[in-house]
Amino acid sequence: MWIYLMCFVISTICIYCGEKAYNKSFKYASFFFGVMILAVVAGCRDQVVGTDVMVYGVRFYNLAHSSVSIKDLFQRLTISGEASDYAFHLLNFALTRAFKDYHIGLFAYSFLTFSFFLKGCMEYKKMNGDSVAFRMLLVCFLFYNTSLNAMRQLIAVAIVYCATAYLLQDRYKLFSVLAVLACSFHSSGLISLVIFGCHLILKDKRNYSEKKRFIRASIFLLISGCIVLFINQIIKYFVTLGILRSSYLNYISSGKYGGSGGLALFNIIGPTIICASSSFLFYRFHRADKKGSNKIFFTMMTVILLVMSFSTIISNYFLRVSYYFTPLAYECQIINRKYFEEKSRVIWKVIMILLAVVPWMHDIVQLNYGETIPYVFFRN
């Protein structure tokens, strides 16, 4: 546990120093080392750290290393039914041309993930203010240990997080490129289409009344609810079309990891608090907010996160889906801070950190979800 905490703190300090630096070279060097410390710890771990390291990370890296060409690699992946996530496999193939050791792959996955998270944090700061370092600290507690297992998906989550920042700036071409890239790392990156649809529905170019906005948001939530109710059939259909891998059938209610384990308290208490506070503050203060901070969009992302959290009773797959909405819900809370006095803003920031740290302590440390504790350095 302590090595992770030290890693998070050192990374945050580096990024904070970079934020405060006037010299551009020092600024980007600090950002680089902030991401590097996270990647080095991920890359130096033994294969026993993380439930899925051997299943996905090591196996796919070694498969790429033993392949004589890209065509050979994808032929072998096709036979095993794992030929999707093209960017991930191409990354492995490129790395194995120079490095045989799979730890290089583990390092690269983490470096790529948190580089995109950092870039996203920088873009959100431009829009909503507050600190990049604070956002990255939240990201570490929310996603770092998960990234040691769900390596492909967390790359996609980080890319979509960054892409959404460009979407909110109306930079649609860049968003599209990143969304495609996210899908090529993990098929769940298709969630970016949901985020794009939500943005279009809520985008206010014609000065819609509050009533019309409410109706549009309600329709979107109704559609989302229908998707939740029929998720089993939707997953089966996408698997039949070849859009999703057959392994996704494990996540429907009748599958290996299908839901009905009930609702985990720590999976819903944070989203519930975030959603309740976001909704209250939005309706209390949004009329006075003339800066167009995309508050209604982030509030909607928070509501969707809450829906996804409760939907884990249907299928555990919704927990994976919620990863895409979690950082956007926390961004909503960062926006909310401006509605408070200075002293209250500090308290609000502490509450936000606790909402990230407490689930981390419960899920990662106490329950050892993902088996990333204890941390073990790799052995020859």
DRENRO-993529 format. One record per residue (C-alpha): residue number from 1; x negated, y, z. Coordinates in steps of 0.25 Angstrom, whole numbers. Layout:
N
+---------+-------+-------+-------+
| drenlum |     x |     y |     z |
+---------+-------+-------+-------+
|     NUM |     X |     Y |     Z |
...
+---------+-------+-------+-------+
//
This chain:
380
+---------+-------+-------+-------+
| drenlum |     x |     y |     z |
+---------+-------+-------+-------+
|       1 |     0 |     0 |     0 |
|       2 |   -11 |    10 |     4 |
|       3 |   -18 |     9 |    -9 |
|       4 |    -6 |    13 |   -16 |
|       5 |    -3 |    25 |    -7 |
|       6 |   -18 |    29 |    -9 |
|       7 |   -16 |    28 |   -24 |
|       8 |    -3 |    37 |   -24 |
|       9 |    -9 |    47 |   -15 |
|      10 |   -23 |    49 |   -22 |
|      11 |   -15 |    49 |   -36 |
|      12 |    -6 |    60 |   -31 |
|      13 |   -17 |    68 |   -25 |
|      14 |   -24 |    67 |   -39 |
|      15 |   -12 |    72 |   -46 |
|      16 |    -9 |    83 |   -36 |
|      17 |   -23 |    88 |   -38 |
|      18 |   -21 |    88 |   -53 |
|      19 |    -8 |    96 |   -52 |
|      20 |   -15 |   106 |   -44 |
|      21 |   -28 |   107 |   -53 |
|      22 |   -30 |   119 |   -62 |
|      23 |   -41 |   112 |   -70 |
|      24 |   -34 |   103 |   -81 |
|      25 |   -46 |    93 |   -81 |
|      26 |   -45 |    91 |   -66 |
|      27 |   -29 |    91 |   -67 |
|      28 |   -29 |    79 |   -77 |
|      29 |   -41 |    72 |   -70 |
|      30 |   -33 |    72 |   -57 |
|      31 |   -20 |    67 |   -64 |
|      32 |   -29 |    56 |   -71 |
|      33 |   -34 |    51 |   -57 |
|      34 |   -21 |    52 |   -51 |
|      35 |   -16 |    42 |   -61 |
|      36 |   -29 |    34 |   -62 |
|      37 |   -28 |    31 |   -47 |
|      38 |   -15 |    24 |   -49 |
|      39 |   -19 |    17 |   -61 |
|      40 |   -32 |    12 |   -55 |
|      41 |   -25 |     6 |   -43 |
|      42 |   -15 |    -1 |   -52 |
|      43 |   -26 |    -6 |   -61 |
|      44 |   -35 |   -11 |   -50 |
|      45 |   -24 |   -20 |   -43 |
|      46 |   -25 |   -35 |   -43 |
|      47 |   -15 |   -43 |   -51 |
|      48 |    -8 |   -47 |   -38 |
|      49 |    -3 |   -32 |   -36 |
|      50 |    10 |   -32 |   -43 |
|      51 |    20 |   -42 |   -46 |
|      52 |    20 |   -40 |   -61 |
|      53 |     5 |   -38 |   -63 |
|      54 |     2 |   -52 |   -68 |
|      55 |    15 |   -53 |   -75 |
|      56 |    14 |   -40 |   -84 |
|      57 |     1 |   -33 |   -82 |
|      58 |    -9 |   -43 |   -82 |
|      59 |    -2 |   -53 |   -91 |
|      60 |     1 |   -43 |  -102 |
|      61 |   -13 |   -37 |  -101 |
|      62 |   -20 |   -50 |  -103 |
|      63 |   -10 |   -54 |  -114 |
|      64 |   -14 |   -41 |  -121 |
|      65 |   -29 |   -44 |  -119 |
|      66 |   -28 |   -58 |  -125 |
|      67 |   -21 |   -54 |  -137 |
|      68 |   -29 |   -52 |  -149 |
|      69 |   -20 |   -41 |  -155 |
|      70 |    -8 |   -33 |  -153 |
|      71 |     0 |   -42 |  -162 |
|      72 |    -5 |   -54 |  -154 |
|      73 |    -1 |   -47 |  -141 |
|      74 |    13 |   -44 |  -145 |
|      75 |    15 |   -58 |  -152 |
|      76 |    12 |   -64 |  -138 |
|      77 |    21 |   -55 |  -131 |
|      78 |    32 |   -58 |  -141 |
|      79 |    31 |   -72 |  -138 |
|      80 |    32 |   -70 |  -123 |
|      81 |    44 |   -60 |  -125 |
|      82 |    36 |   -48 |  -120 |
|      83 |    33 |   -40 |  -132 |
|      84 |    40 |   -27 |  -128 |
|      85 |    33 |   -16 |  -120 |
|      86 |    23 |   -14 |  -132 |
|      87 |    16 |    -2 |  -126 |
|      88 |    12 |   -10 |  -114 |
|      89 |     6 |   -22 |  -122 |
|      90 |    -1 |   -12 |  -131 |
|      91 |    -7 |    -5 |  -120 |
|      92 |   -12 |   -19 |  -114 |
|      93 |   -17 |   -23 |  -128 |
|      94 |   -25 |   -10 |  -129 |
|      95 |   -31 |   -11 |  -115 |
|      96 |   -35 |   -25 |  -117 |
|      97 |   -43 |   -22 |  -129 |
|      98 |   -53 |   -14 |  -119 |
|      99 |   -50 |   -20 |  -105 |
|     100 |   -48 |   -35 |  -102 |
|     101 |   -44 |   -32 |   -87 |
|     102 |   -29 |   -31 |   -85 |
|     103 |   -32 |   -21 |   -74 |
|     104 |   -34 |   -11 |   -85 |
|     105 |   -20 |   -13 |   -89 |
|     106 |   -15 |   -12 |   -75 |
|     107 |   -23 |     2 |   -74 |
|     108 |   -18 |     6 |   -87 |
|     109 |    -3 |     3 |   -84 |
|     110 |    -4 |    12 |   -72 |
|     111 |   -12 |    23 |   -78 |
|     112 |    -1 |    24 |   -89 |
|     113 |    10 |    24 |   -80 |
|     114 |     6 |    34 |   -70 |
|     115 |     0 |    43 |   -81 |
|     116 |    14 |    44 |   -87 |
|     117 |    20 |    46 |   -73 |
|     118 |    10 |    58 |   -71 |
|     119 |    13 |    64 |   -84 |
|     120 |    28 |    63 |   -81 |
|     121 |    26 |    70 |   -68 |
|     122 |    18 |    81 |   -74 |
|     123 |    30 |    83 |   -84 |
|     124 |    40 |    83 |   -73 |
|     125 |    32 |    93 |   -65 |
|     126 |    33 |   103 |   -77 |
|     127 |    48 |   101 |   -77 |
|     128 |    52 |   100 |   -62 |
|     129 |    40 |   105 |   -54 |
|     130 |    34 |    99 |   -42 |
|     131 |    21 |    90 |   -41 |
|     132 |    16 |    80 |   -51 |
|     133 |     8 |    73 |   -39 |
|     134 |    21 |    72 |   -31 |
|     135 |    28 |    65 |   -43 |
|     136 |    17 |    55 |   -45 |
|     137 |    17 |    52 |   -30 |
|     138 |    32 |    48 |   -32 |
|     139 |    28 |    40 |   -44 |
|     140 |    18 |    32 |   -37 |
|     141 |    27 |    28 |   -26 |
|     142 |    38 |    25 |   -35 |
|     143 |    31 |    18 |   -46 |
|     144 |    16 |    14 |   -44 |
|     145 |    18 |     0 |   -37 |
|     146 |    29 |    -3 |   -47 |
|     147 |    20 |     1 |   -59 |
|     148 |    10 |   -10 |   -54 |
|     149 |    21 |   -20 |   -58 |
|     150 |    30 |   -14 |   -68 |
|     151 |    19 |    -9 |   -76 |
|     152 |    25 |    -8 |   -90 |
|     153 |    38 |    -2 |   -85 |
|     154 |    31 |     8 |   -76 |
|     155 |    23 |    13 |   -88 |
|     156 |    37 |    15 |   -95 |
|     157 |    43 |    22 |   -83 |
|     158 |    31 |    32 |   -82 |
|     159 |    33 |    35 |   -97 |
|     160 |    48 |    37 |   -96 |
|     161 |    46 |    46 |   -84 |
|     162 |    36 |    54 |   -92 |
|     163 |    45 |    54 |  -104 |
|     164 |    57 |    59 |   -97 |
|     165 |    49 |    72 |   -93 |
|     166 |    47 |    74 |  -108 |
|     167 |    62 |    71 |  -110 |
|     168 |    66 |    82 |  -100 |
|     169 |    57 |    92 |  -108 |
|     170 |    65 |    88 |  -121 |
|     171 |    52 |    82 |  -126 |
|     172 |    59 |    71 |  -133 |
|     173 |    48 |    66 |  -142 |
|     174 |    39 |    64 |  -131 |
|     175 |    50 |    57 |  -123 |
|     176 |    53 |    48 |  -134 |
|     177 |    38 |    44 |  -136 |
|     178 |    37 |    41 |  -121 |
|     179 |    50 |    33 |  -120 |
|     180 |    46 |    24 |  -132 |
|     181 |    32 |    22 |  -125 |
|     182 |    39 |    19 |  -112 |
|     183 |    48 |     8 |  -119 |
|     184 |    35 |     2 |  -125 |
|     185 |    29 |     0 |  -111 |
|     186 |    42 |    -6 |  -105 |
|     187 |    56 |    -7 |  -111 |
|     188 |    63 |    -1 |   -99 |
|     189 |    57 |    12 |  -105 |
|     190 |    70 |    12 |  -112 |
|     191 |    76 |    19 |  -100 |
|     192 |    70 |    32 |  -106 |
|     193 |    82 |    31 |  -115 |
|     194 |    91 |    32 |  -103 |
|     195 |    83 |    44 |   -98 |
|     196 |    84 |    51 |  -112 |
|     197 |    99 |    48 |  -113 |
|     198 |   101 |    54 |   -99 |
|     199 |    93 |    67 |  -103 |
|     200 |   101 |    69 |  -116 |
|     201 |   114 |    67 |  -108 |
|     202 |   110 |    77 |   -97 |
|     203 |   103 |    87 |  -106 |
|     204 |   110 |   100 |  -105 |
|     205 |   107 |   108 |  -118 |
|     206 |   122 |   113 |  -119 |
|     207 |   124 |   118 |  -104 |
|     208 |   133 |   107 |  -100 |
|     209 |   142 |   110 |   -88 |
|     210 |   140 |   102 |   -75 |
|     211 |   152 |    94 |   -78 |
|     212 |   147 |    89 |   -92 |
|     213 |   134 |    86 |   -86 |
|     214 |   140 |    77 |   -76 |
|     215 |   149 |    70 |   -86 |
|     216 |   137 |    67 |   -95 |
|     217 |   129 |    62 |   -83 |
|     218 |   140 |    53 |   -78 |
|     219 |   142 |    47 |   -92 |
|     220 |   127 |    44 |   -92 |
|     221 |   128 |    38 |   -78 |
|     222 |   140 |    30 |   -83 |
|     223 |   132 |    24 |   -94 |
|     224 |   120 |    21 |   -85 |
|     225 |   130 |    14 |   -76 |
|     226 |   135 |     5 |   -88 |
|     227 |   121 |     2 |   -91 |
|     228 |   118 |    -3 |   -77 |
|     229 |   131 |   -12 |   -77 |
|     230 |   127 |   -18 |   -90 |
|     231 |   112 |   -19 |   -88 |
|     232 |   112 |   -34 |   -89 |
|     233 |   119 |   -34 |  -102 |
|     234 |   110 |   -23 |  -107 |
|     235 |    97 |   -29 |  -103 |
|     236 |   101 |   -43 |  -110 |
|     237 |   105 |   -35 |  -123 |
|     238 |    92 |   -28 |  -123 |
|     239 |    84 |   -41 |  -121 |
|     240 |    92 |   -47 |  -133 |
|     241 |    88 |   -35 |  -142 |
|     242 |    74 |   -37 |  -137 |
|     243 |    73 |   -23 |  -131 |
|     244 |    70 |   -28 |  -118 |
|     245 |    62 |   -40 |  -114 |
|     246 |    69 |   -53 |  -109 |
|     247 |    62 |   -51 |   -96 |
|     248 |    73 |   -40 |   -93 |
|     249 |    83 |   -51 |   -92 |
|     250 |    77 |   -54 |   -78 |
|     251 |    82 |   -40 |   -73 |
|     252 |    97 |   -42 |   -76 |
|     253 |   106 |   -47 |   -65 |
|     254 |   105 |   -62 |   -69 |
|     255 |    90 |   -61 |   -71 |
|     256 |    77 |   -64 |   -63 |
|     257 |    77 |   -50 |   -57 |
|     258 |    91 |   -47 |   -58 |
|     259 |    98 |   -38 |   -47 |
|     260 |   107 |   -41 |   -36 |
|     261 |    96 |   -40 |   -26 |
|     262 |   104 |   -29 |   -20 |
|     263 |   100 |   -14 |   -19 |
|     264 |    87 |   -12 |   -12 |
|     265 |    88 |     0 |    -3 |
|     266 |    75 |     6 |    -6 |
|     267 |    79 |     5 |   -21 |
|     268 |    91 |    14 |   -20 |
|     269 |    89 |    23 |    -8 |
|     270 |    79 |    32 |   -15 |
|     271 |    87 |    34 |   -28 |
|     272 |    99 |    36 |   -19 |
|     273 |    93 |    48 |   -12 |
|     274 |    87 |    53 |   -24 |
|     275 |   100 |    53 |   -32 |
|     276 |   108 |    59 |   -20 |
|     277 |    99 |    70 |   -18 |
|     278 |    97 |    73 |   -33 |
|     279 |   112 |    73 |   -35 |
|     280 |   115 |    82 |   -23 |
|     281 |   104 |    92 |   -27 |
|     282 |   107 |    92 |   -42 |
|     283 |   122 |    96 |   -39 |
|     284 |   118 |   106 |   -28 |
|     285 |   107 |   113 |   -35 |
|     286 |   107 |   111 |   -50 |
|     287 |   116 |   123 |   -53 |
|     288 |   105 |   132 |   -48 |
|     289 |    94 |   125 |   -56 |
|     290 |    93 |   132 |   -69 |
|     291 |    79 |   127 |   -73 |
|     292 |    84 |   114 |   -80 |
|     293 |    76 |   104 |   -72 |
|     294 |    83 |    92 |   -78 |
|     295 |    89 |    90 |   -64 |
|     296 |   102 |    83 |   -70 |
|     297 |    93 |    73 |   -77 |
|     298 |    84 |    69 |   -65 |
|     299 |    97 |    68 |   -57 |
|     300 |   103 |    59 |   -67 |
|     301 |    90 |    50 |   -67 |
|     302 |    91 |    50 |   -52 |
|     303 |   106 |    44 |   -53 |
|     304 |   101 |    34 |   -63 |
|     305 |    90 |    30 |   -53 |
|     306 |   100 |    28 |   -42 |
|     307 |   109 |    19 |   -52 |
|     308 |    97 |    11 |   -56 |
|     309 |    94 |     9 |   -41 |
|     310 |   107 |     3 |   -38 |
|     311 |   108 |    -5 |   -51 |
|     312 |    97 |   -14 |   -46 |
|     313 |   108 |   -22 |   -40 |
|     314 |   112 |   -26 |   -54 |
|     315 |    97 |   -28 |   -59 |
|     316 |    84 |   -25 |   -54 |
|     317 |    80 |   -20 |   -67 |
|     318 |    87 |    -7 |   -63 |
|     319 |    75 |    -5 |   -53 |
|     320 |    66 |    -5 |   -65 |
|     321 |    75 |     5 |   -73 |
|     322 |    75 |    14 |   -61 |
|     323 |    60 |    16 |   -62 |
|     324 |    63 |    26 |   -74 |
|     325 |    72 |    35 |   -66 |
|     326 |    65 |    35 |   -53 |
|     327 |    55 |    46 |   -56 |
|     328 |    65 |    54 |   -63 |
|     329 |    74 |    53 |   -50 |
|     330 |    62 |    58 |   -42 |
|     331 |    60 |    69 |   -51 |
|     332 |    74 |    73 |   -48 |
|     333 |    70 |    75 |   -34 |
|     334 |    58 |    83 |   -37 |
|     335 |    67 |    93 |   -44 |
|     336 |    76 |    93 |   -32 |
|     337 |    65 |    98 |   -23 |
|     338 |    66 |   112 |   -29 |
|     339 |    80 |   113 |   -23 |
|     340 |    74 |   113 |    -9 |
|     341 |    66 |   123 |     0 |
|     342 |    51 |   121 |     0 |
|     343 |    51 |   114 |    14 |
|     344 |    63 |   105 |     9 |
|     345 |    55 |   102 |    -4 |
|     346 |    44 |    95 |     4 |
|     347 |    54 |    87 |    11 |
|     348 |    60 |    83 |    -2 |
|     349 |    47 |    79 |    -7 |
|     350 |    44 |    70 |     5 |
|     351 |    58 |    63 |     3 |
|     352 |    54 |    61 |   -12 |
|     353 |    41 |    54 |    -8 |
|     354 |    48 |    46 |     3 |
|     355 |    58 |    41 |    -8 |
|     356 |    47 |    36 |   -16 |
|     357 |    38 |    31 |    -4 |
|     358 |    49 |    23 |     4 |
|     359 |    53 |    14 |    -7 |
|     360 |    38 |    12 |   -11 |
|     361 |    35 |     8 |     4 |
|     362 |    48 |    -1 |     4 |
|     363 |    47 |    -8 |   -10 |
|     364 |    32 |    -8 |   -13 |
|     365 |    26 |    -9 |     1 |
|     366 |    36 |   -16 |    10 |
|     367 |    43 |   -25 |    -1 |
|     368 |    30 |   -26 |   -10 |
|     369 |    39 |   -25 |   -22 |
|     370 |    30 |   -28 |   -34 |
|     371 |    19 |   -34 |   -25 |
|     372 |    10 |   -22 |   -26 |
|     373 |     6 |   -22 |   -12 |
|     374 |    -5 |   -25 |    -7 |
|     375 |   -13 |   -19 |   -18 |
|     376 |   -25 |   -28 |   -22 |
|     377 |   -37 |   -24 |   -30 |
|     378 |   -40 |   -33 |   -42 |
|     379 |   -50 |   -44 |   -41 |
|     380 |   -59 |   -49 |   -51 |
+---------+-------+-------+-------+
//
